[in-house]
Amino acid sequence: MANFNFNKVILGGRLTADPELKTTPSGISVTSFTIAVNRRFGAKNGEEPQADFINVTAWRQTAEFVSRYFRKASSICIVGSIQTRNWTDQNGNKRFATEVVADEAMFVDAKSESPASVQHAPASYVPEGYANFGEAQTPAYSTGAAAAPKFEEIADDDELPF
């Protein structure tokens, strides 16, 4: 039988509190936060939907990104994996925790729908090398106002090698 090990989680929900960026003694950024994810089914007529509250931990650049751009009630999409851990507390009781370790975090809300206190990242991604060239040479995947590049028509394509 093939070795089939797979641990991938995609979550979309709202932050229950402002994420707080911390730093480990070795200088690594980390933040822990909780996402409320409404269940698809379970709300009856006029009732609030039921939600699951999922603990998430983000490290390094992902932690810095989340703590900078997201606040309580912000919609967020997380891609990561589930991790479990256990320990014995001060009273000798065995404790367990299950959490999602975020590899990626993404915006979900439009700027106008997100909490007012959130500073948004630029609407487009422009690599460093393009910064000095101006709008006309903005890459095609940018969401800026630049027009798509114009392509030259080839009158006779019989000589093309493909």
LUMMARLO-652464 format. One line per 8 residues: their letters; for each residue x, y, z of C-alpha. Coordinates in steps of 0.001 Angstrom, whole numbers, plus 500000, padded with zeros to 6 digits. Each point is the difference from the previous one (the first is absolute). Layout:
residues N
A	X:Y:Z | ...
This chain:
residues 162
MANFNFNK	500000:500000:500000 | 501251:503487:499145 | 501117:502363:502710 | 497223:502609:500057 | 500610:502814:502497 | 498201:503252:499362 | 499380:502936:502338 | 498636:503123:498285
VILGGRLT	497395:502411:501377 | 498247:502922:498324 | 497892:502188:502289 | 497972:503114:499395 | 498498:501942:502875 | 500261:503076:502192 | 502568:500848:502665 | 498541:500027:503513
ADPELKTT	502594:502476:501322 | 502901:502131:498805 | 503056:497824:499368 | 502980:500887:502186 | 503495:499586:498574 | 502536:498460:502380 | 503641:499072:499566 | 501721:496868:501280
PSGISVTS	503287:500358:501931 | 501804:499061:496768 | 498287:502869:498117 | 497335:498079:498035 | 496637:501754:499542 | 496884:498101:501080 | 496332:500801:500488 | 497091:497879:501197
FTIAVNRR	496391:500858:499286 | 496573:498410:499725 | 497786:499866:496925 | 496229:499647:500261 | 498708:497843:497135 | 496228:499828:499572 | 498612:496552:499412 | 498177:499494:496728
FGAKNGEE	497040:498348:501706 | 498522:500245:503448 | 498400:503456:500142 | 496253:499759:500339 | 497483:502695:499048 | 501241:503337:501328 | 502802:498493:502112 | 503615:500999:499756
PQADFINV	502081:497437:498101 | 502114:497659:502099 | 503735:500565:499759 | 503167:498072:500670 | 502861:501894:501637 | 503318:498814:498608 | 503372:500876:501505 | 502668:501035:497493
TAWRQTAE	503716:500672:500418 | 502065:501825:497386 | 503783:500314:499937 | 502555:502346:498425 | 498795:502095:497025 | 496476:498571:500175 | 499742:501097:503646 | 501229:503485:499124
FVSRYFRK	497538:500248:497092 | 497003:498908:502104 | 500814:502289:502925 | 500538:502983:497707 | 496980:499736:497686 | 497261:498201:501965 | 497876:501050:502980 | 497080:498609:501971
ASSICIVG	497094:499088:497653 | 502229:500044:496878 | 499221:497236:497545 | 503034:497846:499357 | 500912:496902:498021 | 502629:497709:501502 | 501858:497140:498324 | 502029:497756:502275
SIQTRNWT	500073:496704:501863 | 498570:498553:503207 | 502424:499336:502829 | 499373:498434:503384 | 502096:500250:503117 | 499781:498794:503555 | 501621:500881:503299 | 499582:499581:503732
DQNGNKRF	498883:503125:501863 | 501191:501178:503441 | 497355:497862:501733 | 501122:496838:498218 | 497012:499934:497626 | 500568:498868:496439 | 499003:502782:497549 | 499412:499859:496238
ATEVVADE	499738:502713:497365 | 499067:499856:496346 | 500696:503009:497816 | 500525:501036:496406 | 503485:501183:499109 | 499565:502571:497240 | 502286:499839:496983 | 498062:502707:498126
AMFVDAKS	497519:502737:500890 | 497909:501901:497472 | 497546:502902:499870 | 496367:499133:499404 | 498154:503318:500517 | 500021:502884:497597 | 501587:503099:501543 | 496584:501593:500546
ESPASVQH	498703:496942:501933 | 502895:499569:502420 | 500297:501623:503430 | 501027:503664:499729 | 503148:499625:502131 | 501672:497579:497593 | 502757:501320:497746 | 499794:498209:496681
APASYVPE	502888:498775:497940 | 500296:501373:496479 | 497320:498726:497615 | 502592:498622:497641 | 503223:498101:500258 | 502857:501649:498136 | 503427:498363:500212 | 502867:502286:501063
GYANFGEA	501522:500103:496516 | 496833:501556:498549 | 499702:502832:502524 | 501926:502599:497952 | 498566:499266:496569 | 496585:501689:500358 | 496453:498907:499308 | 500513:499026:496362
QTPAYSTG	502255:497107:500971 | 498049:498679:502978 | 499798:496189:499759 | 496787:498481:498640 | 499025:498467:503373 | 499837:503400:501669 | 496565:501356:500887 | 501171:503551:499263
AAAAPKFE	498490:502225:497339 | 502590:499147:497362 | 498681:498750:496699 | 500811:496516:498754 | 503040:499911:497713 | 499319:500204:496269 | 501267:497138:497896 | 501365:500319:496521
EIADDDEL	498066:498254:497260 | 502065:497538:497952 | 498913:500030:496388 | 501667:496767:498875 | 500394:497322:502676 | 501196:497216:497667 | 503586:500555:501115 | 499291:499499:503697
PF	501837:496962:501423 | 496926:498590:501782
